[in-house]
Every structure is written in C-alpha cells, then in structure tokens.
Amino acid sequence: MNMTHYMSLLADNQPWNLILFMAIPVIFAETITVTEFIILFTKNLKGSLRTFNKICSILAGLYFTGVFLYLFPTAFIPLTVNDEWHTWVDVVAVGFYLSGVLFLLPLALLDLGLIARKRTDEQKMKLHFILISGFLVVAHIAMIFGMINPEIVGSMGGMGDMMH
C-alpha cells in the first residue's frame, strides 16, 4: 500500500516518530481539553487545575512550534520543490498537520501573557478554548487524510492526481 508522507513519517523509526510527532502533541491537546472542560464547568479560573492547564498549553505550543520548525524545511519544502507529493490527499494531510502551529503557538503566547493582555479572564478562556478546539480539528483532519491510500484517490476517474 502506498502511504501519505504523514503516515510514512509516523510509521518510520518506530516507535519514536509516532511518539514525537503524534502522541506528545495529541496527549497535550487532550489533556488541555479535558482540564479546560473542568475549569469551564466549575468556573474556577484561578485554581491549581488552571495552572496545570496553562503549563500544558505553554509546553504544547512551544513543543509543536519546534516540530513545525523541524518539519517545514525538512519535509514540506523538499516535497513541494521536488514535486514528490502523493496526490492531493498527501498535501492535505501534511498541510493540516503543520497548520496546528497556528493554534498551539498562540495558545502558548496567550498563557505566557504575550497576547490578549487586555482581555478579561473569561475572554481569555474563550480564546483558549477556540485555539485548542482548532488544533483538535486540524489534527483530526490530518489523521483522516493521512490514513487514505493515495493510490485509491489516484485511480478514481476524474479525481486523480490533481497536483499535475
């Protein structure tokens, strides 16, 4: 079976790539989401759970920014320049995965107090929730498209390799 580059990345160097590029970011995101729900339901915006949530958000944002800074020049740029994409689903999978930085980096900056300084605690929590939700959406789109066999898409009449 032919794989997307996203799935190849996760399958290579087992189990390390899976841990580094999938498990760590997703476990951070799920931890942030679960603690966020508890914080929102209890309306306790100042407790130790909120502190834990902030620490996870900062670490997740900084970690995923590092992942982005590593993969963009070593994977995305060469795949594009050398025209090595495995159909459009490959571009969607990798593109959506890397777009996670657009949500996790601002999440870290928010909790570091570098953006949205003049917003109320409630407004910051709303922004926090939107950012973590956005990351979960793009991460799941990346996972779904990453699992598609590009050969299937390439063999569909009229829906072949739209990159050429």
C-alpha positions in Angstrom: 0.0 0.0 0.0 1.2 3.5 -0.9 1.1 5.9 2.1 0.9 9.6 2.5 4.1 11.2 3.8 2.2 12.0 7.0 1.6 8.3 7.6 5.2 7.4 6.5 6.6 9.8 9.0 4.6 8.2 11.8 5.5 4.7 10.6 9.2 5.3 10.3 11.6 4.9 13.2 9.1 3.1 15.3 8.0 3.9 18.0 9.9 7.2 18.2 8.3 9.2 15.3 4.9 8.1 16.5 5.6 9.3 20.0 7.3 12.6 18.9 5.0 13.7 16.1 1.7 12.2 17.2 1.4 11.0 20.8 3.0 14.0 22.5 1.0 16.7 20.7 -2.2 14.8 20.9 -1.8 13.9 24.6 -1.1 17.5 25.4 -4.2 18.6 23.4 -6.5 16.1 25.0 -5.1 17.0 28.5 -5.7 20.7 27.8 -9.2 20.0 26.5 -10.3 17.8 29.4 -8.9 20.3 32.0 -10.5 23.1 30.1 -13.9 21.5 30.3 -13.5 21.0 34.1 -12.4 24.6 34.5 -15.3 25.9 32.5 -17.9 23.8 34.3 -16.6 24.6 37.7 -15.9 28.3 36.8 -12.7 28.1 38.8 -10.4 30.2 36.6 -7.6 30.5 39.3 -7.0 27.1 40.8 -4.3 24.5 40.5 -6.0 22.8 37.6 -5.9 26.1 35.7 -2.2 26.4 36.5 -1.7 22.8 35.2 -3.7 23.7 32.1 -1.6 26.7 31.4 1.7 24.8 31.8 0.4 22.1 29.4 -0.7 24.8 26.9 2.7 26.6 27.0 4.6 23.3 26.7 2.4 22.1 23.9 2.7 25.4 22.0 6.5 25.5 22.3 6.9 21.8 21.5 4.7 21.9 18.4 6.4 25.0 17.2 9.7 23.1 17.4 8.0 20.2 15.4 6.9 22.7 12.8 10.3 24.4 12.6 11.8 20.9 12.1 9.3 19.5 9.5 8.6 22.5 7.4 12.1 22.9 6.0 13.0 19.2 6.1 9.7 17.8 4.7 7.2 20.3 3.4 9.6 22.4 1.3 11.5 19.5 -0.3 8.3 17.6 -1.1 7.0 20.7 -2.8 10.2 21.7 -4.6 10.8 18.2 -5.8 7.2 17.5 -6.7 7.1 14.4 -4.5 3.5 14.7 -3.1 1.4 11.5 -3.3 -1.8 13.2 -4.7 -3.7 16.0 -3.1 -4.6 13.9 0.0 -1.0 13.9 0.9 -0.8 17.7 0.7 -4.0 18.0 2.9 -2.7 15.5 5.5 0.7 17.2 5.9 -0.6 20.7 5.4 -3.3 20.3 8.1 -0.8 18.7 10.5 1.6 21.5 10.1 -1.2 24.1 10.4 -1.6 23.0 14.1 1.1 25.6 14.8 -1.4 28.3 14.0 -3.4 27.2 17.1 -0.8 25.9 19.5 1.7 28.7 19.3 -0.9 31.4 20.0 -2.2 29.2 22.9 1.3 29.3 24.4 1.6 33.0 23.8 -1.8 33.6 25.5 -0.8 31.7 28.6 2.6 33.4 28.7 0.8 36.7 28.8 2.2 37.9 25.5 -1.1 38.3 23.6 -4.6 39.3 24.6 -3.3 41.0 27.7 -6.2 43.4 27.9 -8.9 40.8 27.7 -10.8 39.6 30.8 -10.2 36.1 32.2 -13.4 34.9 30.6 -12.5 36.3 27.2 -9.1 34.6 27.5 -10.7 31.3 28.4 -13.0 31.6 25.3 -9.9 32.3 23.1 -8.1 29.4 24.8 -11.0 27.1 24.1 -11.2 28.2 20.5 -7.5 27.7 20.0 -7.4 24.2 21.5 -10.5 23.2 19.5 -9.0 24.5 16.3 -5.9 22.4 16.9 -8.0 19.3 17.5 -9.9 19.9 14.3 -6.8 20.3 12.1 -5.1 17.4 13.8 -8.0 15.1 13.1 -8.3 16.2 9.5 -4.6 15.4 9.1 -5.1 12.0 10.7 -8.1 11.1 8.5 -6.5 12.2 5.2 -3.1 10.8 6.3 -4.7 7.3 6.5 -6.0 7.4 3.0 -4.1 5.3 0.4 -3.1 7.9 -2.2 -3.3 5.2 -4.9 -7.1 4.9 -4.4 -7.5 8.6 -5.0 -5.1 8.5 -8.0 -7.2 5.7 -9.6 -10.6 7.5 -9.2 -11.7 8.7 -12.6 -11.6 12.5 -12.8 -10.2 12.8 -9.3 -6.7 11.6 -9.9 -3.5 13.4 -9.0 -4.8 17.0 -9.1 -1.3 18.2 -8.3 -0.3 17.8 -12.0 
